[in-house]
Amino acid sequence: MVTNGSEDGTRPEGRVPSASAPAGPEANGDTPLLRLENIGKSFGPVQALSGITLDIPAGKVTALAGDNGAGKSTLIKCIAGIYQPTTGHLVWQGKPEHLHSPRDATNLGIATVYQDLALADNLDIVANMLLGHELTRFGLLDEIKMEIAAKKTLADLRVTTVRSIRQPVGSLSGGQRQAVAVAKAVLLDAELVIMDEPTAALGVTQTELVLSLIERLASLGHAVLVVSHNLTDVFRVADRIAVLYLGRLAAVGPKAEFDTASVVDLMTTGASARLHNGDGGEPAASGNVSSGAEG
């Protein structure tokens, strides 16, 4: 575990998006799919993020926890290309990248599913999944290819609760809508899927649907970054946990090195004496503390 002791490209016309798992050396754990190096973000005199260094590996679920105002939303907006970091940079598959817009992030393979999901209620599932990336043939929408691509993606993600892929999204439950938003990201070849509070305001059944979907995404080789206040959900699906406190990375490590109490401590004070070394033994020694979040 690492803790901080201190404070325009478009898809070619007619191409069917692939729903296959991401490939490359990062899939074997040799290189993280995405590495954040010393990310800082300020808005005038306000320092929202400082010295964030974090690896996001493929095929794993990384949970980002933190209290309100900790900087979670700012961080994911830096990854999504909405904000440009004031300091530091992103490394994608071992190559430094500078994202100037959400389109740059999309072209790279990063998709963000926000709480509002950005779906059109009056359109059906197929139209939503390919909105802005419609497949055409002879200048007309190729409805058959679009439907096949959408159906295959939903099947790969084991989304089986929808009655018909031609039903309006407005008629779906919260969990089903979340599933459509994630399927849209996968259909558009996203290798990293960021989910912002995916189970907020969902019932027990719909929450289970979304959590199963997150696990399925990771099993297919996608990197998943989940932002959540719900620690029950975090410990259910996460492989790794990163905790932000007042814009700094308080701790990051495998789930086994945390428990609910230690995460709460980190979220509220930025430190915890309850952190374990991974085998359930003594708390992590001060020698293991990293000051990589300085800056």
C-alpha positions as CSV (number, residue, x, y, z in Angstrom):
1,M,0.0,0.0,0.0
2,V,1.1,3.5,-0.7
3,T,0.1,6.3,1.6
4,N,0.7,10.0,1.7
5,G,2.0,11.2,5.0
6,S,1.7,14.8,4.0
7,E,-1.0,17.0,3.9
8,D,-11.1,15.1,-33.9
9,G,-11.2,11.9,-34.9
10,T,-14.5,10.1,-35.7
11,R,-15.2,6.4,-36.4
12,P,-15.0,5.5,-40.1
13,E,-18.4,5.4,-41.7
14,G,-19.9,1.9,-41.7
15,R,-17.4,0.4,-39.3
16,V,-19.0,-1.9,-36.7
17,P,-17.4,-1.1,-33.3
18,S,-15.6,-4.0,-31.6
19,A,-16.7,-5.3,-28.3
20,S,-13.6,-7.4,-27.7
21,A,-11.4,-7.1,-24.7
22,P,-8.5,-4.6,-24.8
23,A,-5.3,-6.1,-26.0
24,G,-1.7,-5.2,-25.3
25,P,1.0,-5.6,-22.7
26,E,-1.0,-3.8,-20.0
27,A,-3.6,-6.7,-20.1
28,N,-0.9,-8.9,-18.6
29,G,-0.2,-6.5,-15.8
30,D,3.3,-5.4,-17.2
31,T,2.3,-1.8,-17.7
32,P,-0.8,0.0,-16.3
33,L,-3.3,1.0,-18.9
34,L,-3.3,4.5,-17.5
35,R,-0.8,6.2,-15.1
36,L,-1.4,9.6,-13.6
37,E,1.9,11.2,-12.8
38,N,1.9,14.1,-10.3
39,I,-1.4,15.5,-11.4
40,G,-2.3,18.9,-10.0
41,K,-5.2,21.2,-10.8
42,S,-5.8,24.7,-9.6
43,F,-8.6,27.1,-10.2
44,G,-7.1,30.5,-9.6
45,P,-5.8,30.5,-6.0
46,V,-7.8,27.3,-5.2
47,Q,-5.7,24.1,-5.3
48,A,-8.2,21.3,-6.1
49,L,-5.7,18.5,-6.7
50,S,-2.0,18.2,-5.7
51,G,0.5,15.6,-6.6
52,I,-1.8,12.7,-7.6
53,T,0.2,9.7,-8.8
54,L,-2.0,6.7,-9.5
55,D,-1.9,3.6,-11.7
56,I,-5.1,2.2,-13.3
57,P,-4.5,-1.4,-14.6
58,A,-6.5,-3.2,-17.2
59,G,-8.7,-6.0,-16.1
60,K,-9.1,-4.5,-12.6
61,V,-11.6,-2.4,-10.8
62,T,-10.0,0.6,-9.1
63,A,-12.3,2.3,-6.6
64,L,-11.8,6.1,-6.0
65,A,-13.2,7.0,-2.6
66,G,-13.3,10.4,-0.8
67,D,-15.6,12.8,1.0
68,N,-17.4,15.6,-0.7
69,G,-14.8,18.2,-1.8
70,A,-11.9,15.7,-1.8
71,G,-11.3,16.2,-5.6
72,K,-12.9,13.0,-7.1
73,S,-14.9,14.8,-9.7
74,T,-12.0,17.1,-10.6
75,L,-9.7,14.1,-11.1
76,I,-12.0,12.2,-13.3
77,K,-12.6,15.3,-15.4
78,C,-8.9,15.6,-15.9
79,I,-8.8,12.0,-17.1
80,A,-11.9,12.6,-19.3
81,G,-10.3,15.6,-21.1
82,I,-12.8,18.1,-19.6
83,Y,-10.1,19.8,-17.5
84,Q,-6.4,20.0,-18.4
85,P,-4.1,19.4,-15.4
86,T,-2.1,22.4,-14.2
87,T,0.8,20.1,-13.4
88,G,1.7,16.6,-14.2
89,H,0.5,14.4,-17.1
90,L,-1.2,11.2,-18.1
91,V,0.6,8.2,-19.4
92,W,-1.5,5.9,-21.6
93,Q,-0.1,2.4,-22.3
94,G,3.4,3.7,-21.5
95,K,3.1,6.8,-23.7
96,P,2.6,10.4,-22.4
97,E,-0.7,12.0,-23.6
98,H,-2.1,15.4,-23.3
99,L,-5.9,15.5,-23.5
100,H,-7.4,18.8,-24.7
101,S,-11.0,17.8,-25.0
102,P,-13.4,14.9,-24.2
103,R,-13.1,13.9,-27.9
104,D,-9.3,13.3,-27.3
105,A,-10.2,11.0,-24.4
106,T,-12.8,9.1,-26.4
107,N,-10.4,8.6,-29.3
108,L,-7.8,7.3,-26.8
109,G,-10.3,4.7,-25.4
110,I,-11.5,6.5,-22.3
111,A,-15.3,6.7,-21.6
112,T,-16.9,8.3,-18.6
113,V,-20.4,7.3,-17.4
114,Y,-21.7,10.2,-15.3
115,Q,-24.5,10.1,-12.9
116,D,-27.0,11.7,-15.4
117,L,-25.9,9.0,-17.9
118,A,-26.3,11.4,-20.9
119,L,-29.0,9.2,-22.5
120,A,-31.9,10.3,-24.7
121,D,-35.1,9.1,-23.2
122,N,-37.1,9.3,-26.4
123,L,-34.7,7.1,-28.4
124,D,-34.5,3.3,-28.2
125,I,-31.5,1.4,-26.8
126,V,-29.8,0.9,-30.2
127,A,-30.1,4.6,-31.1
128,N,-28.7,5.6,-27.8
129,M,-25.8,3.2,-27.9
130,L,-24.7,4.5,-31.3
131,L,-25.7,8.1,-30.9
132,G,-23.1,10.2,-32.8
133,H,-21.5,7.1,-34.2
134,E,-24.2,5.8,-36.4
135,L,-23.4,3.2,-39.0
136,T,-24.4,4.0,-42.5
137,R,-24.7,2.2,-45.9
138,F,-25.1,4.2,-49.1
139,G,-25.7,7.3,-47.1
140,L,-28.5,5.8,-45.0
141,L,-28.6,4.4,-41.5
142,D,-27.7,0.7,-41.5
143,E,-30.2,-0.3,-38.9
144,I,-29.4,-4.0,-39.2
145,K,-25.7,-3.6,-38.5
146,M,-26.4,-1.2,-35.7
147,E,-28.9,-3.6,-34.0
148,I,-26.5,-6.6,-34.4
149,A,-23.6,-4.5,-32.8
150,A,-25.8,-3.4,-29.9
151,K,-27.2,-6.8,-29.3
152,K,-23.7,-8.4,-29.3
153,T,-22.4,-5.9,-26.9
154,L,-25.3,-6.3,-24.4
155,A,-24.9,-10.1,-24.7
156,D,-21.1,-9.9,-24.0
157,L,-21.9,-7.9,-20.9
158,R,-24.7,-10.4,-19.9
159,V,-27.3,-7.7,-19.9
160,T,-30.4,-9.8,-20.2
161,T,-33.1,-7.8,-18.3
162,V,-34.2,-5.6,-21.1
163,R,-37.4,-6.6,-22.9
164,S,-36.3,-5.4,-26.3
165,I,-33.3,-3.4,-27.6
166,R,-35.9,-1.3,-29.5
167,Q,-37.7,-0.1,-26.4
168,P,-37.3,3.6,-25.5
169,V,-34.6,4.2,-22.9
170,G,-37.2,6.3,-20.9
171,S,-39.1,3.1,-20.1
172,L,-36.0,1.4,-18.5
173,S,-35.2,1.1,-14.8
174,G,-32.3,2.9,-13.3
175,G,-30.1,-0.2,-13.4
176,Q,-31.0,-0.9,-17.0
177,R,-30.2,2.7,-18.0
178,Q,-26.8,2.4,-16.3
179,A,-26.2,-0.9,-18.2
180,V,-27.1,0.9,-21.5
181,A,-24.7,3.7,-20.8
182,V,-21.9,1.3,-20.0
183,A,-22.7,-0.9,-23.1
184,K,-22.4,2.3,-25.2
185,A,-18.9,2.9,-23.9
186,V,-17.9,-0.7,-24.6
187,L,-19.4,-0.6,-28.0
188,L,-17.3,2.5,-28.9
189,D,-14.1,0.6,-28.0
190,A,-13.5,2.1,-24.5
191,E,-10.6,0.4,-22.8
192,L,-11.1,2.4,-19.6
193,V,-14.6,3.0,-18.3
194,I,-15.0,5.6,-15.5
195,M,-18.3,5.3,-13.6
196,D,-19.3,8.2,-11.3
197,E,-21.5,7.0,-8.4
198,P,-23.0,4.2,-10.5
199,T,-25.4,2.9,-7.8
200,A,-26.6,6.3,-6.4
201,A,-30.4,6.3,-6.0
202,L,-30.8,2.6,-7.1
203,G,-32.7,-0.1,-5.3
204,V,-31.2,-3.4,-4.1
205,T,-32.1,-5.3,-7.3
206,Q,-30.8,-2.6,-9.6
207,T,-27.7,-2.1,-7.6
208,E,-26.9,-5.8,-7.9
209,L,-27.3,-5.5,-11.7
210,V,-24.8,-2.6,-11.9
211,L,-22.3,-4.3,-9.6
212,S,-22.4,-7.5,-11.7
213,L,-21.9,-5.4,-14.8
214,I,-18.8,-3.8,-13.3
215,E,-17.4,-7.2,-12.5
216,R,-18.1,-8.4,-16.0
217,L,-16.4,-5.4,-17.5
218,A,-13.2,-6.2,-15.6
219,S,-13.4,-9.9,-16.5
220,L,-13.5,-8.9,-20.2
221,G,-10.2,-7.0,-19.7
222,H,-11.4,-3.4,-19.4
223,A,-10.0,-1.1,-16.8
224,V,-12.8,0.2,-14.6
225,L,-12.5,3.3,-12.3
226,V,-15.5,3.5,-10.0
227,V,-16.1,6.7,-8.0
228,S,-18.4,5.9,-5.0
229,H,-19.4,7.0,-1.5
230,N,-20.9,3.6,-0.9
231,L,-18.2,1.6,0.8
232,T,-20.3,-1.6,0.8
233,D,-20.3,-1.4,-3.1
234,V,-16.6,-0.5,-3.1
235,F,-15.6,-3.6,-1.1
236,R,-17.9,-5.7,-3.2
237,V,-16.3,-5.0,-6.6
238,A,-13.0,-3.3,-6.1
239,D,-9.6,-4.9,-6.7
240,R,-7.8,-1.8,-5.6
241,I,-8.8,1.2,-3.5
242,A,-7.5,4.8,-3.8
243,V,-8.6,7.4,-1.2
244,L,-8.5,11.2,-1.8
245,Y,-8.4,13.7,1.0
246,L,-8.5,17.4,0.4
247,G,-7.1,17.0,-3.1
248,R,-4.3,14.7,-2.2
249,L,-3.9,10.9,-2.5
250,A,-4.2,9.7,1.1
251,A,-3.6,6.0,0.3
252,V,-3.8,3.5,-2.5
253,G,-3.4,-0.3,-2.5
254,P,-5.1,-3.7,-2.9
255,K,-8.5,-4.1,-1.3
256,A,-7.1,-6.6,1.2
257,E,-5.0,-3.9,2.8
258,F,-8.1,-1.9,3.8
259,D,-11.2,-2.3,5.9
260,T,-14.3,0.0,6.1
261,A,-13.0,1.7,9.2
262,S,-9.6,2.5,7.7
263,V,-11.2,4.0,4.5
264,V,-13.5,6.1,6.7
265,D,-10.5,7.3,8.6
266,L,-8.6,8.2,5.4
267,M,-11.7,10.0,3.9
268,T,-12.2,12.1,7.0
269,T,-8.7,12.7,8.4
270,G,-6.3,11.7,5.6
271,A,-4.6,9.1,7.8
272,S,-5.4,5.8,9.6
273,A,-3.7,3.6,12.2
274,R,-5.8,0.7,11.0
275,L,-4.1,0.1,7.7
276,H,-2.8,-3.4,7.2
277,N,0.1,-4.7,5.2
278,G,-2.0,-7.1,3.2
279,D,-1.8,-10.3,5.4
280,G,-4.0,-8.9,8.2
281,G,-0.9,-8.1,10.3
282,E,0.3,-4.9,11.7
283,P,-0.5,-1.5,10.3
284,A,1.8,-0.3,7.5
285,A,5.0,1.1,8.9
286,S,6.0,4.7,8.4
287,G,8.8,3.5,6.2
288,N,6.3,2.4,3.7
289,V,4.8,5.9,3.5
290,S,5.4,7.6,0.2
291,S,5.5,11.4,-0.3
292,G,4.8,11.0,-4.0
293,A,1.7,13.2,-3.6
294,E,3.8,16.3,-2.8
295,G,3.6,19.2,-5.1
